């Protein structure tokens, strides 16, 4: 069994190694370089509404949350690799805290420690935690929303009841409508499986009216401001990035369908590896429960 001291030391070593890589390793691919330059331009132009690919070309491919955080980090620590990567690490640590609290409230301390270690040691999460990407922020938003949905009936603290809607706002500002799909798809499936009454309890525990207004209050103003400042953004981002890039070969607003498919395959393969590992631990835990139940009191 992993004790508290050992758990803390593992976390410290993992974070220290990631920070060391963030400091010593140059920006490694086009994604890191592109997003870092967008954040740098946000600082130099003082334009916090429109991310710019270069001074005369707006970047409409992603909402600005990650760029905001990276630009603020540039302001605090200067223009360097560590500064632009730091927000991703902080977002990953915040996600780890959500996982910790969720596992602690639904299981045991041992479960919580194992859950956090599984998450931060998966290849995709660990690499993304020190890279210039939008994914750690999307992960934080979706994880917070799903954990809040499940815990709202039994842990009615504000950061669970309203955390569902704050997570949606984070996701909308980090990646866009994709956050809604990743959040509501598993909820709908789970609600269908538990439609006897359990799902209704979780649904009724959330403040839907006030929470939805909170999500709109946080997420909607930027979308409106971006469209007003650079007309055509909403059509490009909502329609183009989420539909046309997949159904129209050679869509002029982004990468080709083949390139998108290749990128998606890489992400799915990485996610599949993480999922297989998680599934193994889940099966082990279910088997443990079954053994405990068969043993009786």
Secondary structure as the mmCIF struct_conf table of DSSP 4:
data_model
#
loop_
_struct_conf.conf_type_id
_struct_conf.id
_struct_conf.beg_label_comp_id
_struct_conf.beg_label_asym_id
_struct_conf.beg_label_seq_id
_struct_conf.end_label_comp_id
_struct_conf.end_label_asym_id
_struct_conf.end_label_seq_id
HELX_RH_AL_P HELX_RH_AL_P1 UNK A 4 UNK A 24
BEND BEND1 UNK A 25 UNK A 25
HELX_LH_PP_P HELX_LH_PP_P1 UNK A 26 UNK A 27
BEND BEND2 UNK A 29 UNK A 29
HELX_RH_AL_P HELX_RH_AL_P2 UNK A 30 UNK A 45
BEND BEND3 UNK A 49 UNK A 50
STRN STRN1 UNK A 52 UNK A 54
TURN_TY1_P TURN_TY1_P1 UNK A 55 UNK A 56
STRN STRN2 UNK A 57 UNK A 58
BEND BEND4 UNK A 61 UNK A 62
BEND BEND5 UNK A 64 UNK A 64
HELX_RH_AL_P HELX_RH_AL_P3 UNK A 65 UNK A 77
BEND BEND6 UNK A 79 UNK A 80
HELX_RH_AL_P HELX_RH_AL_P4 UNK A 81 UNK A 106
BEND BEND7 UNK A 107 UNK A 107
HELX_RH_AL_P HELX_RH_AL_P5 UNK A 109 UNK A 121
BEND BEND8 UNK A 122 UNK A 122
HELX_RH_AL_P HELX_RH_AL_P6 UNK A 123 UNK A 128
TURN_TY1_P TURN_TY1_P2 UNK A 129 UNK A 130
BEND BEND9 UNK A 131 UNK A 132
BEND BEND10 UNK A 134 UNK A 134
HELX_RH_AL_P HELX_RH_AL_P7 UNK A 135 UNK A 151
TURN_TY1_P TURN_TY1_P3 UNK A 152 UNK A 154
HELX_RH_AL_P HELX_RH_AL_P8 UNK A 158 UNK A 161
TURN_TY1_P TURN_TY1_P4 UNK A 162 UNK A 162
HELX_RH_AL_P HELX_RH_AL_P9 UNK A 163 UNK A 174
TURN_TY1_P TURN_TY1_P5 UNK A 175 UNK A 175
TURN_TY1_P TURN_TY1_P6 UNK A 177 UNK A 177
HELX_RH_AL_P HELX_RH_AL_P10 UNK A 178 UNK A 193
TURN_TY1_P TURN_TY1_P7 UNK A 194 UNK A 197
HELX_RH_AL_P HELX_RH_AL_P11 UNK A 198 UNK A 204
TURN_TY1_P TURN_TY1_P8 UNK A 205 UNK A 205
BEND BEND11 UNK A 206 UNK A 206
HELX_RH_AL_P HELX_RH_AL_P12 UNK A 208 UNK A 229
BEND BEND12 UNK A 230 UNK A 230
TURN_TY1_P TURN_TY1_P9 UNK A 231 UNK A 232
HELX_RH_AL_P HELX_RH_AL_P13 UNK A 233 UNK A 234
HELX_RH_PI_P HELX_RH_PI_P1 UNK A 235 UNK A 244
HELX_RH_AL_P HELX_RH_AL_P14 UNK A 245 UNK A 247
BEND BEND13 UNK A 248 UNK A 248
TURN_TY1_P TURN_TY1_P10 UNK A 249 UNK A 250
TURN_TY1_P TURN_TY1_P11 UNK A 252 UNK A 253
BEND BEND14 UNK A 254 UNK A 254
HELX_RH_AL_P HELX_RH_AL_P15 UNK A 257 UNK A 295
#
